[in-house]
Amino acid sequence: MTQLETPLDPTAPRLSPEAARRAARNAGALAISTVIAKGLQFLWQLALARWLGSGDYGIYGTIGALLAIGQAIPEFGMGMIVVRDVATRAADAGRYLAATLVMQPVLAGAAYGVLLVAAWLLGYDATLRSLLAFAALSLLVDALGNMAYNQLIAFERMAITALISVVHVAALVALGAGALAAGGGLVALYGAILSAGVLRSAAMWLALRRTGVRPRFPVSRTIARGLVINGAPLALASFLTLAYQHTDKLITTAMLGEDRTGQLTAAFVISFGVIELLSTTVLVAVFPLMSRTYSDGMRALFEFMIEKLAFFNLLISLPIALVIALLSVPLSGLLFGPDYTRTASVLQVLIWYTVVTMVGNVFAQALLVENRQRRTLIIRASGLAVNVALNIALLPLIGVAGAAVASLLAELMVLAGLVSSFRFPADWWARVRSHLWRMALAGAGMAAAIVLLRGVSPVLAGATGAAVYLALVLVLGAIAPDDWDLIYRLVMAMPGGAWVGRWWKRELA
């Protein structure tokens, strides 16, 4: 069975049934676990927002932002490099594991010190800095778990990583709720988070042992040098990405205080929840396949995968953004309560950041597969500079909503840089533009339905808008025949595909 087969359009490549089944199986396992894990996390964040109040939730969000940025240091771009290389050279898995086992704990210690200094330079009070010193122990714990996780992903053991992720979140919620219920406050909460992290790391290593992969010492200088050289640009790009994703919270805390940061954090809960649930799941699942496709010289198939992933991310994220943006006021009140009155205005802007990010992530991953990390670095650095400048300018003028505007504008610039850096085939724009304007018309129809009905019932407005969008997408033909072909192959390869096939039958060329 070849990887390229003749599609409905004979000039366009597509995934073979075997590749489609593998990608669908991985995506299915990740999708199920992600829905459960992210669903639990989302509910947990809602509970935390109400339990802690906007002030303490702002402290929680600030520390979370610092930890998210700090994670780029122990990771040092190694994760994606390990997945990419081990996926194509499985015999070297033990050598890569040994290298990361030596290097990443040292980097975690360096990250710990950097975060404490950063909190002091930003002028945060002693309480926040003390909490950070305790919470930042998770950098080492997570680094140990992540190096095993990356190996499992490279071997496409998504089912076991998915199970561990669900158990980890369940343990975190149970331990965290118990700690807060006992009156322990933020200190006890971070103790629960650390405990759940230890359980996750132990489970990942036990799962890795079952694959037969063991660290192979001594550490290969060639592999270690390769991880440093190839990972450094990616690490800096990741650091810059996380910095401009979370710098809003850090600057808001410094300029407006923890209460306003709590409002911003609540909006980020929804926006990033959508990104992680829909975009990250699929991209992690298909990354090994993308790497093999590119390394095997199948450029046409690689370009096809990138084009379709970007299109479907936009197709799915657009209606979600419209519902959230147009119904942000009742949605914020329902989810977070009366303490978060400013969250709606932030969310109206920030949710469009989600759409842009979901599309941009596809092209960022494509550049990684092409080993063009340095290009990504330049783009991310520019995005961070724009984000910081806009935050400083807009926060005093329009308050916490300025942080959302800064993130959106910076991400739009990053998207433009990523898309322009990818080497599209000559006819790609002519092929996709007709589908884009059809999608835009479907979105306009959906927005009109929501605006007309939101005064009657937000639930009715959202449901009707979604139905209008789906109907217009189908009627206008926004999904091309080869798109349907790909969807059909993936659905048939997923669990339950045989049942779906009883009523959905499609002739494949």
C-alpha positions as CSV (number, residue, x, y, z in Angstrom):
1,M,0.0,0.0,0.0
2,T,1.5,3.3,-1.0
3,Q,1.3,6.5,1.0
4,L,0.0,8.4,-2.0
5,E,-3.0,7.3,-3.8
6,T,-5.1,8.9,-6.6
7,P,-7.8,11.1,-5.0
8,L,-10.9,12.5,-6.4
9,D,-8.7,15.3,-7.7
10,P,-6.0,13.2,-9.5
11,T,-3.4,16.0,-8.9
12,A,-3.8,16.1,-5.1
13,P,-2.2,13.6,-2.7
14,R,-3.9,12.1,0.3
15,L,-3.3,9.7,3.1
16,S,-3.3,6.0,2.4
17,P,-5.8,3.9,4.4
18,E,-3.0,2.6,6.6
19,A,-1.7,6.0,7.4
20,A,-5.2,7.3,8.0
21,R,-5.9,4.5,10.4
22,R,-2.8,5.2,12.4
23,A,-3.4,8.9,12.6
24,A,-7.1,8.3,13.4
25,R,-6.2,5.8,16.1
26,N,-3.8,8.1,17.7
27,A,-6.1,11.1,17.4
28,G,-9.0,9.1,18.7
29,A,-7.1,8.1,21.9
30,L,-5.9,11.6,22.4
31,A,-9.3,13.1,21.7
32,I,-11.1,10.9,24.2
33,S,-8.5,11.5,26.9
34,T,-8.3,15.2,26.1
35,V,-12.0,15.7,26.3
36,I,-12.1,14.0,29.7
37,A,-8.9,15.6,31.0
38,K,-9.5,19.1,29.7
39,G,-13.2,18.9,30.7
40,L,-12.1,18.1,34.2
41,Q,-9.5,20.9,34.2
42,F,-12.1,23.4,32.8
43,L,-14.5,22.6,35.6
44,W,-11.7,22.7,38.1
45,Q,-10.7,26.2,36.9
46,L,-14.3,27.4,37.2
47,A,-14.5,26.0,40.8
48,L,-11.1,27.6,41.6
49,A,-12.2,31.0,40.2
50,R,-15.3,31.0,42.5
51,W,-13.5,29.4,45.5
52,L,-10.5,31.7,45.5
53,G,-12.1,35.0,44.3
54,S,-10.6,37.3,41.7
55,G,-7.7,38.4,44.0
56,D,-6.3,35.0,44.9
57,Y,-7.2,33.7,41.5
58,G,-5.1,36.5,40.1
59,I,-2.1,35.3,42.2
60,Y,-2.8,31.8,41.0
61,G,-2.8,33.0,37.4
62,T,0.4,35.0,37.8
63,I,2.3,32.1,39.2
64,G,0.8,29.8,36.5
65,A,2.1,32.3,33.9
66,L,5.6,32.3,35.4
67,L,5.7,28.5,35.5
68,A,4.4,28.1,32.0
69,I,7.1,30.4,30.7
70,G,9.8,28.7,32.9
71,Q,8.9,25.3,31.5
72,A,10.6,26.3,28.3
73,I,14.0,26.2,30.0
74,P,14.1,22.5,31.2
75,E,12.3,21.4,28.1
76,F,14.9,23.3,26.0
77,G,13.2,22.3,22.7
78,M,14.2,18.7,23.4
79,G,10.7,17.3,23.4
80,M,9.8,17.8,19.8
81,I,13.4,16.9,18.7
82,V,13.2,13.6,20.6
83,V,9.8,12.8,19.1
84,R,11.0,13.7,15.6
85,D,14.2,11.8,15.8
86,V,13.1,8.7,17.7
87,A,10.1,8.3,15.4
88,T,12.5,7.8,12.5
89,R,15.4,6.2,14.4
90,A,13.9,4.0,17.1
91,A,17.2,2.2,17.8
92,D,18.6,5.4,19.3
93,A,15.7,5.8,21.8
94,G,17.9,4.8,24.8
95,R,20.7,7.2,23.9
96,Y,18.2,10.1,23.6
97,L,16.7,9.1,27.0
98,A,20.1,9.1,28.7
99,A,20.9,12.5,27.3
100,T,17.7,14.1,28.4
101,L,17.9,12.4,31.8
102,V,21.2,14.2,32.5
103,M,20.5,17.5,30.9
104,Q,16.9,18.4,31.8
105,P,17.1,18.2,35.7
106,V,20.1,20.6,35.5
107,L,18.1,23.0,33.3
108,A,15.1,22.7,35.7
109,G,17.3,23.9,38.5
110,A,18.4,26.9,36.4
111,A,14.8,27.7,35.6
112,Y,13.9,27.7,39.3
113,G,16.4,30.4,40.0
114,V,15.5,32.4,37.0
115,L,11.8,32.5,38.0
116,L,12.6,33.7,41.5
117,V,14.7,36.5,40.2
118,A,12.1,37.5,37.6
119,A,9.4,37.7,40.3
120,W,11.6,40.0,42.4
121,L,12.5,42.2,39.4
122,L,8.8,42.6,38.5
123,G,8.2,44.0,42.0
124,Y,5.8,41.2,43.3
125,D,5.2,41.1,47.0
126,A,6.7,38.6,49.4
127,T,3.6,36.5,49.6
128,L,3.5,35.8,45.9
129,R,7.3,35.2,45.8
130,S,7.1,32.6,48.6
131,L,4.2,30.8,46.9
132,L,6.2,30.8,43.7
133,A,9.3,29.3,45.4
134,F,7.1,26.3,46.5
135,A,5.1,25.9,43.3
136,A,8.2,26.1,41.1
137,L,9.4,22.7,42.4
138,S,7.0,21.3,39.8
139,L,9.6,22.3,37.1
140,L,11.8,19.3,38.1
141,V,8.8,17.0,38.7
142,D,7.3,17.8,35.3
143,A,10.7,17.6,33.5
144,L,11.1,14.0,34.7
145,G,7.7,13.0,33.5
146,N,8.0,14.8,30.2
147,M,11.1,13.0,29.0
148,A,9.3,9.7,29.4
149,Y,6.2,11.1,27.7
150,N,8.1,12.3,24.7
151,Q,9.5,8.8,24.2
152,L,6.1,7.3,24.4
153,I,4.7,9.7,21.8
154,A,7.6,8.9,19.5
155,F,6.6,5.3,19.6
156,E,2.9,6.3,19.1
157,R,1.8,4.9,22.5
158,M,-0.9,7.6,22.7
159,A,-3.4,5.3,24.4
160,I,-1.3,4.9,27.5
161,T,-0.2,8.6,27.7
162,A,-3.9,9.5,27.2
163,L,-4.9,7.3,30.2
164,I,-2.1,8.6,32.4
165,S,-3.2,12.2,31.5
166,V,-6.8,11.5,32.6
167,V,-5.7,9.9,35.9
168,H,-3.3,12.8,36.5
169,V,-6.0,15.4,36.2
170,A,-8.4,13.4,38.3
171,A,-5.8,13.1,41.0
172,L,-5.0,16.8,40.8
173,V,-8.7,17.7,41.1
174,A,-9.3,15.3,44.0
175,L,-6.2,16.3,46.0
176,G,-6.7,20.1,45.2
177,A,-10.4,20.1,46.2
178,G,-9.5,18.2,49.4
179,A,-6.7,20.7,50.3
180,L,-9.0,23.7,49.8
181,A,-11.9,22.1,51.6
182,A,-9.6,21.6,54.5
183,G,-8.9,25.3,54.6
184,G,-5.3,25.0,53.4
185,G,-5.4,27.9,50.9
186,L,-3.0,28.4,48.1
187,V,-0.1,26.6,49.9
188,A,-2.1,23.4,50.3
189,L,-3.3,23.8,46.7
190,Y,0.3,23.8,45.3
191,G,1.1,20.9,47.5
192,A,-1.7,18.9,45.9
193,I,-0.5,20.0,42.4
194,L,3.0,18.8,43.2
195,S,1.7,15.4,44.5
196,A,-0.3,14.8,41.4
197,G,2.7,15.7,39.3
198,V,4.8,13.1,41.1
199,L,2.2,10.4,40.4
200,R,2.1,11.4,36.7
201,S,5.9,11.2,36.3
202,A,6.1,7.8,38.0
203,A,3.3,6.4,35.8
204,M,5.0,7.7,32.6
205,W,8.3,6.0,33.5
206,L,6.5,2.7,34.4
207,A,4.8,2.8,31.0
208,L,8.1,3.5,29.2
209,R,9.7,0.5,30.9
210,R,7.1,-1.7,29.3
211,T,8.3,-0.5,25.8
212,G,11.8,-1.9,26.6
213,V,13.4,1.5,26.3
214,R,16.2,2.1,28.9
215,P,18.7,4.9,29.3
216,R,21.9,3.9,27.4
217,F,24.9,5.4,29.1
218,P,27.4,6.9,28.6
219,V,25.7,9.9,27.1
220,S,26.3,10.2,23.4
221,R,28.1,13.5,22.8
222,T,26.8,13.5,19.3
223,I,23.2,13.2,20.4
224,A,23.7,15.7,23.3
225,R,25.3,18.2,20.9
226,G,22.4,17.7,18.4
227,L,19.8,18.3,21.1
228,V,21.5,21.5,22.2
229,I,22.1,22.8,18.7
230,N,18.7,21.9,17.2
231,G,16.9,22.5,20.5
232,A,18.3,25.9,21.3
233,P,16.4,27.8,18.6
234,L,13.3,25.8,19.3
235,A,13.7,26.4,23.1
236,L,14.0,30.1,22.6
237,A,11.1,30.1,20.2
238,S,9.0,28.2,22.8
239,F,10.1,30.6,25.5
240,L,9.1,33.6,23.4
241,T,5.8,31.9,22.4
242,L,4.9,31.2,26.1
243,A,6.2,34.7,27.1
244,Y,3.9,36.5,24.7
245,Q,1.0,34.1,25.6
246,H,1.4,34.9,29.3
247,T,3.1,38.2,29.5
248,D,-0.3,39.9,29.7
249,K,-0.9,38.4,33.1
250,L,2.6,39.3,34.4
251,I,2.3,43.0,33.2
252,T,-1.3,43.2,34.4
253,T,-0.4,42.1,37.9
254,A,2.5,44.6,38.0
255,M,0.4,47.5,36.6
256,L,-3.2,46.9,37.7
257,G,-3.0,44.3,40.5
258,E,-4.0,40.7,41.2
259,D,-7.8,41.4,40.9
260,R,-7.5,42.5,37.3
261,T,-5.2,39.5,36.6
262,G,-8.0,37.3,37.9
263,Q,-10.4,38.7,35.3
264,L,-7.8,38.1,32.6
265,T,-7.0,34.6,33.8
266,A,-10.7,33.6,33.7
267,A,-10.9,34.7,30.0
268,F,-7.7,32.7,29.3
269,V,-9.3,29.6,30.8
270,I,-11.9,29.5,28.0
271,S,-9.6,30.6,25.2
272,F,-6.7,28.2,25.9
273,G,-9.2,25.4,26.7
274,V,-10.4,25.6,23.2
275,I,-6.9,25.6,21.8
276,E,-5.7,22.6,23.8
277,L,-8.9,20.6,23.3
278,L,-9.1,21.0,19.5
279,S,-5.7,22.0,18.1
280,T,-3.1,20.5,20.3
281,T,-4.7,17.1,20.4
282,V,-4.6,16.6,16.6
283,L,-1.2,18.1,16.1
284,V,0.4,15.9,18.7
285,A,-1.2,12.8,17.2
286,V,-0.1,13.5,13.6
287,F,3.4,14.9,14.4
288,P,5.2,11.6,14.1
289,L,3.4,10.9,10.8
290,M,4.3,14.3,9.5
291,S,7.9,13.8,10.4
292,R,8.1,10.5,8.6
293,T,6.3,11.9,5.6
294,Y,8.7,14.7,5.2
295,S,11.8,12.7,5.9
296,D,10.7,10.1,3.3
297,G,10.7,12.9,0.7
298,M,6.9,12.9,0.1
299,R,6.7,16.7,-0.1
300,A,3.3,16.8,-1.9
301,L,1.7,14.7,0.9
302,F,3.3,16.9,3.6
303,E,1.9,20.0,2.0
304,F,-1.5,18.4,1.7
305,M,-1.5,17.6,5.4
306,I,-0.5,21.1,6.4
307,E,-3.2,22.7,4.1
308,K,-5.9,20.5,5.4
309,L,-5.0,20.8,9.1
310,A,-5.0,24.6,8.8
311,F,-8.4,24.6,7.0
312,F,-10.1,22.3,9.4
313,N,-8.7,24.2,12.4
314,L,-10.3,27.4,11.0
315,L,-13.5,25.6,10.0
316,I,-14.0,24.4,13.6
317,S,-12.7,27.3,15.6
318,L,-14.7,30.0,13.7
319,P,-18.2,29.0,15.0
320,I,-16.8,28.4,18.5
321,A,-15.4,31.9,18.5
322,L,-18.6,33.5,17.3
323,V,-20.7,31.8,20.0
324,I,-18.3,32.8,22.8
325,A,-17.8,36.4,21.5
326,L,-21.5,37.2,20.9
327,L,-22.6,35.5,24.2
328,S,-19.7,36.5,26.4
329,V,-21.8,38.5,28.9
330,P,-24.2,35.7,30.0
331,L,-21.4,33.1,29.5
332,S,-19.0,34.9,31.9
333,G,-21.6,35.4,34.5
334,L,-22.8,31.8,34.3
335,L,-19.3,30.3,34.5
336,F,-17.4,32.5,36.9
337,G,-20.0,34.4,38.9
338,P,-20.5,38.1,39.8
339,D,-16.9,38.6,41.0
340,Y,-15.7,38.6,37.3
341,T,-17.7,41.5,35.8
342,R,-14.8,42.5,33.5
343,T,-14.2,39.1,32.0
344,A,-16.8,39.4,29.3
345,S,-15.1,42.4,27.6
346,V,-11.8,40.6,27.7
347,L,-13.2,37.4,26.3
348,Q,-14.9,39.1,23.4
349,V,-11.4,40.0,22.1
350,L,-9.3,37.1,23.4
351,I,-11.4,34.4,21.8
352,W,-10.3,35.6,18.3
353,Y,-6.7,35.1,19.5
354,T,-7.7,31.4,19.9
355,V,-8.8,31.2,16.2
356,V,-5.5,32.8,15.0
357,T,-3.4,30.6,17.3
358,M,-5.1,27.3,16.1
359,V,-4.2,28.1,12.5
360,G,-0.8,29.4,13.3
361,N,0.1,26.3,15.4
362,V,-0.2,24.2,12.2
363,F,2.4,26.2,10.4
364,A,4.7,26.4,13.4
365,Q,4.7,22.6,13.5
366,A,5.4,22.4,9.8
367,L,8.5,24.6,10.2
368,L,9.6,22.4,13.0
369,V,9.3,19.3,10.8
370,E,11.3,21.2,8.1
371,N,14.0,21.9,10.8
372,R,13.5,25.7,10.3
373,Q,13.4,26.5,14.0
374,R,15.5,29.7,13.5
375,R,12.8,31.2,11.3
376,T,10.2,30.5,14.0
377,L,12.5,32.1,16.6
378,I,12.6,35.4,14.7
379,I,8.9,35.4,14.3
380,R,8.2,34.7,18.0
381,A,10.7,37.3,19.1
382,S,8.9,39.9,17.0
383,G,5.6,38.8,18.4
384,L,6.8,39.2,22.0
385,A,8.2,42.6,21.4
386,V,4.9,43.8,19.9
387,N,2.9,42.2,22.7
388,V,4.9,43.8,25.5
389,A,4.8,47.2,23.8
390,L,1.1,47.1,23.3
391,N,0.4,45.9,26.8
392,I,2.4,48.8,28.3
393,A,0.6,51.2,26.0
394,L,-3.0,49.8,26.2
395,L,-3.4,48.7,29.9
396,P,-3.4,52.3,31.2
397,L,-5.8,53.4,28.5
398,I,-8.5,50.7,28.4
399,G,-7.7,48.5,31.4
400,V,-7.5,44.8,31.4
401,A,-9.1,44.5,27.9
402,G,-5.9,46.1,26.6
403,A,-4.1,42.8,27.4
404,A,-6.5,40.9,25.2
405,V,-6.1,43.4,22.3
406,A,-2.3,43.2,22.7
407,S,-2.3,39.4,22.5
408,L,-4.6,39.3,19.4
409,L,-2.6,41.8,17.4
410,A,0.7,40.1,18.3
411,E,-0.7,36.7,17.3
412,L,-1.9,38.1,14.0
413,M,1.6,39.3,13.2
414,V,3.0,35.9,14.2
415,L,0.5,34.1,12.0
416,A,1.4,36.3,9.0
417,G,5.1,35.4,9.5
418,L,4.5,31.7,9.9
419,V,2.2,31.4,6.8
420,S,4.6,33.5,4.6
421,S,7.5,31.2,5.7
422,F,5.8,28.0,4.6
423,R,6.6,26.8,1.0
424,F,3.1,26.4,-0.5
425,P,2.6,24.8,-3.9
426,A,2.0,27.5,-6.6
427,D,-1.8,26.8,-6.9
428,W,-2.6,26.7,-3.3
429,W,-4.4,30.0,-3.0
430,A,-6.6,29.4,-6.0
431,R,-7.5,26.1,-4.5
432,V,-8.6,27.3,-1.1
433,R,-9.9,30.8,-1.5
434,S,-13.3,29.7,-2.8
435,H,-13.7,27.6,0.3
436,L,-12.7,30.4,2.6
437,W,-15.3,32.9,1.4
438,R,-17.9,30.2,1.7
439,M,-16.9,29.6,5.3
440,A,-17.0,33.4,5.8
441,L,-20.6,33.5,4.5
442,A,-21.5,30.6,6.8
443,G,-20.0,32.5,9.8
444,A,-21.9,35.7,8.9
445,G,-25.2,33.8,8.8
446,M,-24.4,32.2,12.2
447,A,-23.6,35.6,13.7
448,A,-26.9,37.1,12.4
449,A,-28.9,34.2,14.0
450,I,-27.2,34.7,17.3
451,V,-27.7,38.4,17.4
452,L,-31.4,38.1,16.6
453,L,-32.0,35.4,19.2
454,R,-29.6,36.2,22.1
455,G,-32.2,38.5,23.7
456,V,-34.7,35.6,23.8
457,S,-32.4,32.9,25.1
458,P,-28.6,32.6,25.0
459,V,-28.9,28.8,24.7
460,L,-31.4,29.0,21.9
461,A,-29.2,31.6,20.1
462,G,-26.1,29.5,20.4
463,A,-27.8,26.3,19.2
464,T,-29.6,28.0,16.3
465,G,-26.4,29.8,15.3
466,A,-24.5,26.5,15.2
467,A,-27.2,24.8,13.1
468,V,-27.2,27.7,10.7
469,Y,-23.4,27.5,10.3
470,L,-23.4,23.8,9.7
471,A,-26.3,24.1,7.1
472,L,-24.5,26.9,5.2
473,V,-21.2,25.1,5.2
474,L,-22.9,22.1,3.6
475,V,-25.1,24.1,1.2
476,L,-22.4,26.5,0.1
477,G,-19.9,23.7,-0.4
478,A,-17.2,25.0,1.9
479,I,-15.9,21.5,2.3
480,A,-14.3,20.2,-0.9
481,P,-14.7,16.6,-2.2
482,D,-11.2,15.7,-1.3
483,D,-11.9,17.1,2.2
484,W,-14.9,14.8,2.5
485,D,-12.7,11.9,1.3
486,L,-10.1,12.6,4.0
487,I,-12.8,13.0,6.7
488,Y,-14.4,9.7,5.6
489,R,-11.1,7.8,5.8
490,L,-10.4,9.2,9.3
491,V,-13.9,8.4,10.6
492,M,-13.8,4.9,9.2
493,A,-10.5,4.3,10.9
494,M,-11.6,5.5,14.3
495,P,-13.3,3.4,17.0
496,G,-17.0,3.1,16.0
497,G,-16.2,3.7,12.3
498,A,-17.9,0.5,11.2
499,W,-21.1,1.7,12.9
500,V,-20.9,5.1,11.1
501,G,-20.3,3.3,7.8
502,R,-23.7,1.6,8.0
503,W,-25.4,4.9,7.1
504,W,-22.6,6.9,5.6
505,K,-21.3,5.3,2.5
506,R,-18.8,6.9,0.2
507,E,-17.1,5.7,-2.9
508,L,-13.4,6.3,-2.9
509,A,-11.5,6.7,-6.1
